[in-house]
């Protein structure tokens, strides 16, 4: 079990460090910034690379919503869910702490602002409200679970699941960065909200509720569609 939790912690660390780090350091760099497209690709690449690296150890969840969805779908033991969530949160928080330490070392540092956190209303990149945030985070997490369950099913081609899942997460970010800065992952949202200099913590509830509800919906839809026992 320790090896599984270490793998989940390392994987979630890389997701937050790579995905949020690209948004914090590289997205808005003058002339050479990677923009939203680059950030979306960075999140997808973190999952793709770590799914190949440690997925055989822990299953490669790196996300409390994914773990819950897999439990509902009968793909993961329910008894391991609290420990997986703890490992994912710890990995994400350590990554956010490292990102903050690096950011604070910049010459003329005056604060981290939103710190790649998720939000709605005034914290939404394009000013989308709470209802829009709830809908898109729930919907996209549900689709993400369907992608994961389908790509890892016995009928899917072996060895390609991380590619489908990573590209799926990239597409999810391309859709929803303008709305909420894209969560679909409570660990990712919690980690950076702890360091953000906004009201991100006050809005964090949505980025737990919507992904968890979406994960359950996605798992139920998959179970209905699938012929797997």
Order of alpha helices (4+ residues) and beta strands (2+ residues): alpha-alpha-alpha-alpha-alpha-alpha-alpha-alpha
